[in-house]
Amino acid sequence: MASNFANGVLILIIFFSFLSNLFFFQKKFNLSIRLFNFSSVLIIFTFLLLIYFFYSSNFSIAAVYENSHTLKPIFYKIAGTWGNHEGSLLLFIVIIAVYGSLFSIFFNKAESEKFKSWVIFFQNNLFLIFLIFLITTSNPFDMIVPRPIEGLGLNPILQDPLLVIHPPFLYLGYVGFSLTLSLVLSGLVNKNLNSNWAIISWPWVMIAWVFLTIGITLGSVWAYYELGWGGYWFWDPVENASLMPWLAGTALIHSMLVLKLKNQMKSWTSLLAIITFSFSLLGTFLVRSGVLNSVHAFANDPDRGVFILMIIFIITLSSLIIHILFSEKNKRITNYFLSKESFVNLNNLFLLFFLFVVLLGTIYPIILSISDQTISVGPVYYNTILAPFVFIFLVLMSIGPLLKWSNKIKLQALYIYIYIFILCLVLSIIIIVLSNSYDLILFLGIASSLFLIFSILGEIYKGSIRIKPFNLPRLLSHMGVGIFFLSIFLNSYYSYTKDFEIKINETKSFDNLSLKFVDHSISKIENYLEMKTKFEIRSGKEVFNLEPSVRKYFQPNQITSETSIKPTFFSNYYLAINFPDSQSIILGARYYYNYLIHGIWLGLLLIIFGGFLSVFKKRI
């Protein structure tokens, strides 16, 4: 009964969505928009219905049976709604609808009614495509007869408070770029992809970009403390799938700045919008196609992957055709090399190069697997190729904002920054010598990151500490980038790890640190058994305890590791343990010393906060 009702609502939504298109072609634009908004209300209702089925443990619904269990806490029962392929795809469609409806509500310029109707038309068709895909291949309301008494449970590694909110934020970013695509296509069709278009579109693009940045950050923090690997980014293909649209979206934002102020880079902006959403769809394919073996992937159905590839092809090809047919030919404009426009273009080229490197490293192993060949693409590949270009990118980020729009700047105005650059080189040499780490990559990484940070501080100082409000988002986000990369370089060179085996009451010593295995206990907590341990750590004169644990879940039968982390101002002491064999008295453990990890989180927070403020800024 529950399944039939929900499926009936989904069919009704498809009917209203088609009807919205029909009224659009009849030029009854207001009615078309209202029908889309009504469809949005109905799809939100179906999502709330699915949440209720998870909450009430209605195992007659296949998605609930496969991803929930009566022993699960309510919090994780509800999170199970989007912790699976079918439910997350429904959330994907809900967000497409919500973005479109919010735009139709908040954009009320009478003179742009045609533009608005085209935006909703494109958004409605994206909504319709994925809704048909949901019903035909990934229906979250499929029924099981007879009704099972108990469910299979949610993957224990996903039962974490942070991971409950990580997917929705990521989707608000991924899917938010659907509205960006609709805005661009409407601008192209209506021949008004110009400065006014950039002003209208700016907050919607920035909102999606901020949500995606938050989602990536939450995922990174979760991976750091939950997976027990001691790191924050592993170049996992699904991690890369979220990074690629972020890189394209960042390039899009900077192109829109030029379009907004100078009415240039129209074709470049529309092309970047298409690329950004296409890579968002590529991330959807990677997570749901079954081509990847990842802690992030939650579907293993190649047939669905074929359908998603077809959707990506249709949407991308249709968008490119509209781009080719309707984009205006750019007038040949010569910009001075030492101008903001030139440096925005250069930085965008670097961002697209980074995107290409990540794309190649992500899909090349997949392509090889077709012919039964295997290759591992990991941090060495990315770090070796990207690092030299990151240095140049950071220097360009430092200089670009100091230049003028469309005007050649006098070199004398940059002399102070030459002195700042020399200062950064000297400081980097001092750090290298004092730490006895003679490495060219580290030296260049520290120097270029410090140059970006000090350039921003110099810009603030030149403004007599008074920061103009419209510059604050850029200053914060660029400062965040500088702190982020500086922390990454220092973390990668000054962190270390030790794997060891230890018995109860035994002490292990290395460097200036000793670890004593003091105690352990086993307890039953709701749906899992947990073995807690206690280690006494001595670092110099400091003494503290770390208490990592391992959990064995009943349903599904799976083991997870819970880390223990002692934060200090500059570093983290981090300890994780393995699940011991029943006959063994030896415990395997992993100790990590993570230097300046807080700087990475601080940099990301500044980037997010700067992006959030940029949603509301009125000028460049």
N, C-alpha and C positions, 0 to 999 in steps of 0.2 A: 504493500500500500504506500509506504513512504517513498520507495523507489519510483513507483508509477507517478505519484504526485510531482516529485522533483523533475522527472523527465518531461512531464507534461508542461511544466513551467519553462523548461529549456526550449522545447519546441515552440511555445508561444513567443519566447524572446526572439527566436529566429524569424518567426512570422512578422513581428513588429519591426525587426531590423530590415527585412526585405521591403516592408511597407514604407519605411523611412527613405530608402533609396528610390522607390517609386514616386513618392511625393517630391523628392528632390528633382527628379527629371521632369516632373510636371511644374517645376518652379514654385511649388508651394513650400518655400523654405522654412517658414516658422513651424508648420506642421511636421515637416521632416525632422527638425531639431527636437521638437517635443516628443516625437515617437522614439528618437534615439535616447532621450533622457528617461523616458518611461522604460525602455529596455534596460537602461542602466540600473534603475531602481529594482527591476525584477531580477537581474543577475546578482545584485547585492543581496537580495532576499534568498536566492538559492545558496549563496555562500554562507549566509547565516544559518540556513537550514542544515548545511553540511556540518557546520560547527556544532549545532545542536545534536546531530546524530553521533558525532564523536563524544560529546559531553555525556550523552545518555547511553553510550556503548551499544548502539544499535548495530549488531553484527550481521543483520540481514543486508546491510550495505557493504559491498565488497571492499571499498577503500577503508572503511572502519575496521572490518575484520582483519585486513592485511597489515594495518598500521596502528592498532590500539589493543588494549588489554585492560581488564577490570582492575588489576592491581596498580595500574599507572596512576600517579597523582593527577588531579583535575587539570592542573597547569599544562602538563604534557599531553593529556588527552586532547585538549583544545589545539595545542601546537601541532599535533598529529594531522590536523586538517591540511596544513600546507607542507608537512614533512614527507610527502609522497608525490609521485608524478601527477596523478589525477587531480588531487586537491590543489597542488601548486599551479597547475595549468588553469584551473578555475580562478585562482587568485590573479593570475596573469591577465585573464580576460576582464575580471572585475576592475583592475587598475586601468586598463585601456578605457573602460567605460567611465570610470571616475574622472580621469584626466579630461576626457572629451566633455563630460557634463559640466565640470567646473569651469572649463573654458567658455562654454556656452552661457553660463550664468554670469561670469565676471566680465566678459567682453561684451559691452553693450553699445558700441559706437554705431549709430544708425547709418552713417555713410559707408561703413564697412560690412554691411549685412551680407553682401554676396561673398565676401572673403570668409566671413564666419561660417556661412552655410557650406562652403567648399571644405573648410577645415573639418566640420562635423561629418560631411560626406566621406572624406578619406578615413577619418577615425572610425566611422561606422563600418566601413568595409574591412578594416583591420580587425575590428571586433567580430564581424560576421565570419571571416575566414577562420579565426581561431576557435570560435564557437562551434562551427561545423566540424573542425578537427576534434574538438573535445567530445562531441556527441558520437562521432563515428569511430574513434579509436581509443579514447581515453576518458570514458564516462565515469565520473566519480560516484554516480548513483546506481551503478550496476547492482543487481540483486542476487543474493545467494539463497538457494532453496535446497534443503531445509535450512533454517536459521541456525548457525553455529552457536554453541553455548559460550565459547571463549574465543578471543582474538589472538593473533600471532604476536602483537606487540610492535612498538616502534624501535628502530635501531637505537640501542643504548647510547651510542656516541652522540646522537642527536638530542638526547635528553639532558639539555643544559640550558640554564636561563638565558644565556647570551645568544645561543643558537635559535631560541624561540623567536627573537626579534630580528636576527640577522637576515633570514630570507625575505621577510616583508620589505625591509629597507632596500635590499638589493633589487627586489622587483620594482619598487617605486622608482628606482633609478633606471634599470633596464627598460621597463615598459613606459616610463615617462618619456623616453625618446621617441615613442610612437607618436605623441602629440607634436614633437619637433618635426618629424617627417611630414605629418599632416599639414602643419603650418607652412613648411617649405613648398610642398606640392601645391597648396592653395595659392601661395605667393607667386609661384611660377605660372600657374594657369591664369591668374588674374593680372599678370604683368605688374605686380606691385611688390616685387622682392627688392626692397630699398631700405633706406634709413628708417622710415616709419615702421616697416615690417620688423626690423631688428629691435626697435623699441617695444613693439607689441610682444614679440616672441621671447625677448631676453629673460623675463622672470620665469617663464615655463621651462626654458632650456636650463637655466641655473638651478631650478628646483630639482629637476631630474639628476643633474650632475652632482648636486650636494647629497641627495639620497643615495646615489651610487657610491660616492666616496664614503659615506657613513657605513653602508653595507659592506664594502671592502674592508674598512677599518675594523668593524665588529667581527668579521670573519677572521681577520689576522690575529686579533686579540684572543679569540676563542681557540684558534689553532695553537697559539703560544702556550696557553695554560692547560688545555684539555688533551691534546694529542700526545704530550710527553716527549716531543722531539727537540724541545729547547729552542725552537725557532719561530719566526713570525710569518715567513713566506717561503714556500718550498718549490715554487714554479710548477706546481701541480697544474695539469691542463685546464681544470675547471677554474682554478684561481686565475689562470691566464685569460680564460673566457670572460671574466669580469674586468680584467685590466684592459683588454683591447678596446671595448666601447668607451672606457674611461679615457684612454689616450686619444681616441678619435673625437670624443666629446670635448676634451680640453682644447684640441686644435680648433674645433667648431666655435667654441666660446671666443677665442682670440680673433678668429676671422670675423665674427659678428661685431666685435669691437670696431674693426676697421669699417665694416659696412654701416654701423650705427653712426659713426662720426664723419666718415669721408665718402660714404655711398660707393665704396669700392669692394671688390672681391665677392661679387654677387654669385657668379657661377661656382666659385670655390666654396662659398658658404653652403649653397644648395647641395653640392656634391658631398661635402663633409657630413651634412645632416643625413643623407642617404647611407653613407658608409657607417655612421654611428649606429643607426638603428639596425642595419644589416649585421653588424657585429654583435649587437644585442641578441638578434635571432640566432646567430651562430652559437652563442653561449647556451641558448635554449636547446639547440641541437646536440651540443656536446654533453649536456647534463642528462638528456632524455633518450639518446639514441642507443645507448649500450655500447658505444665504441670505446668508451674509456672505463678503466678500472680506477676509481677514485673514491675517497671518503666523502666527497661532495656529490657524487652522482647517485641518483636514486631511481633509475630506470634501466632496464636491460632488455629492450625490445627494438631490434634493428628495423622492423617494419614501421614502427612509429618514426624512427629516424629518417626513413625514406620520405614519409609524408612531410616531415619538418623541412627536409632539404627542398622538397617541391615548393613549400610555402615560401622559404627564403628566396628561391629562384624567382617565383612569380612576383613577390613584393619588390625585390631588388630590381629585376628587369623592368617591371612596369614603371617604377620610380625613375630609373635611368632614361627610359623612353620619354617620359614627361620632361625630364631635365634637358634632354637633347632637343626636343621639339619646342619648348617654351622658354628656355633660358635666353636672356638677352646677350648679344655679343658685347663683350666688354670693350670700352674705348681704350685705346692704347694710352696708358698713363705711365710716365716715367717718374719713379720715386728716387730720391737721393739714397745712396747706400746707407749713410748715417741718418736715417729717419726711422720713426717708429714702425711705419708700414713695412719697411724692408726687414726689420728685425722680427716683426710678427711673422712674416713669411718664412724667414729662416728657422725660427723656433717651431713653426708648424711642420716644416720639412723634417726637422729632427724628430718631432712627435710621431710623424707618419713612418719614419725609419724605425723608431722603436717598435711601433705597431707591427711593421713587416717582420722584424726579427722575432717578436713574440709569436706572431702567426705562424711563421715557418717552423719554429721550435715546437709549436703545439700540434700542427697538422701533419708534419713530415713523418713522425712515427706512425700515425694512423694510416697514411698512404702506403708506407712500407708494409704494414701489417696485412694489407690486401694480398700481397704476394708471399705471405708467411715469413717475412723478414722482421727482425726486431732490432730496435735501436733505442738507447736511453738518452734522452736530452734533459740535462739537469742544470744546476747552477753554474757549472764551469762554462757551458756554452753561452748562457746569457751574460754572465759577468765578463767573460773575455771579449765578447763583441760589443756589449753596451757601454762598458766602463769608459773607454776613451772618448766616446761621443757625449756621455753625460757631463764630462768636464767642460767641453765646449758649450754645451747646452746651458750649463749653470752660468758660465761667463756671459753668454748672450742674454740670459735672463737678468743679469746684473746691469748690463749696459742699456738694453732696449728701452726700459721705462724712463731713462734719463734723457732720451732724445726727443725731438719735436716732430709733430705730425707734418709731413709733406715739406718740411724745411730742412735745409742742410745746417747742422749744428757746427759751431766753431770748435775745433779740437781743443782750444784753450779751456773750454768749459769742462772738459773731461780730465784735465791734468790731475785734479785732486784724486780722481779714481785710479789713476796710475800709481799714485803714492799709496792708496789703500791696497791695491793689488800687490805692490812690493811688500807692504806690511804683512799681508796674508802669507806671502811666500816665506818671509822670515819666521813668522809664528809657526808655520807648518814645519820648517826645518828644525825649530826648537823642539816641537812635539816629537818629531821623528828621532832626534838625537837623544832626548831624555828618556824615551821609551825603548831605545835601542831597536827600532823597527825600520830598517832601511829598505823601504819598498817604494818604487816609483808610483804605483797605483794609489797607495795610501797617501803619499805626499801630494799628488795632484788632486785627489779627492778632498783632502782637508783644505787645500789652498782654494779650490774653486767654490767649495761650500762656504768657507769663511768670507770669500770675496762677495758672494751674494748677500750674506748676512750683514757685513759691514757696509756694503753699498746702500742697503735699506736704512741702516742706522745713520749713515752719512746724509741720506736724503731727508731723514727726519730732522737731523741737526741743522741742515741748511734752511729748513723751514722754521727755524727757531722753536723746535719741539712741537709747534702747533701743526697738527695733521689735518689737512682738509678732508672733510667727511667722505667725499667721493673717491679719495685715494686710499682710504682705510682698508677696504676689502682687498685691494691689490697688495698693499704693504703687509697685511696679516698673512695672506695666502702665500706670497713669495717668501716671507720670512719663515713660514712653515716648511716650505720646500727646502730652504737652506738648512734649517735645523734637522729636518728629516734625513737629508743626504749626509750631512756631517755625522749624525748619529749612526747611520748605516755603515759608513766607512770605518768609524771607530769601533763599532760593535763587531764588525766582521774580523778585525785584526786583533782586538784585545780581549775577545771572549774565548773561552776554551771549554772542553768537555772531557769527562773521565767516565769510562764504563768499568764497573768492578763487581765482584761477588763478595758477599760478606755474611758472617754468621752472627747470631745473637751475642751481644757483649763484645764483639770484635771491633777493633778500631782500624780504619784505613787512613793513611796520611799521604798527602802529596802537596808540593809547593809549600805554601804557608797555611795549610788547611788540614784539619783532621775531622773524620766522621766516625762516630761511634753508634752502632746499632744497639739501642737501649732496650726497646720493648716492642711487642706487637700484640694485637688482639683481633678477634673475629666477631662480628655482630651481624644480625639480620635486620635489614631496614626495608620495609614494604616489599619491593619486587626485586631485591638483590641481597647477596651476601657481601660484606665489606671486610677486608683485612687491612687494619690500620697499623702503621708502624711509627716508631719514634726514633729519630736520630739526633744525637747531640753534636753540634757543629762548633768547632773552635777555629776562629780565624784571627790570628794574632792574639790580642787580649779580649776579643769579643767572643762571647759564648751564647748560643741560641739553639732552638730546636726546630727541626723540620719534620713534618708528619705526613709523608705521602701515603697513598693507599691504592689498593686495587679492588675492583668490584666484579662480582660474577652475577650476571643477571639471569633470572629464571626464564623469562620469556621476552625476546628470544634468548637462547643460551649463548651468551657472549661475555667476554671479559674486557673491561676498560681500565685504564690507569688514571688515577687522580693525582696530579702533581702537588707539590708543596713549594711555595716560593717565599723567600724572605727578601723584601725590597729594601734597598738602601738608596741614598741620594744619587749615586753614580751607577749602581749596578743591581742585579738580582742574583741571589743564591737560589738555585733551582734544583730540585731533586725529584726523580721519578723512579718507581720500582716495577719489576716484572712479577707476574703471578707465579709463585713457586710450584714445583712439582709436589705432589702429595707426600712422596717419600723423601724429599730433599730437605736438608736443614740449612741449605745455602740459598741466599736471596740475591738475585741479580738487580743491580741498580745503576742509574745514570745520573751523574752530577754535572750541572752546567753552571758556569760563571758567565753571565750575560752583562756585558759592559754597555752602559748608556742606553739601555732598552727604553727607558722613560723618555729619552729624547725623540725616539721614533714616534711614540704615542703623542708627545707634545706637538711635534711637527704636523702630524695628521690632524690633530684638533685645531690648530691654527689654520690649516688649509680649509677645513670644514667651516670654521667660524667666518673666515674671510669670504668663502663662497656663499654662506647664508646671508651675510650683510650685502653681498653683491646683488642678491635677488631684488633688493629694495633701492639700490643706488640709482640716482637720476642722471648722472653724467659720467663720463669716462675719466 
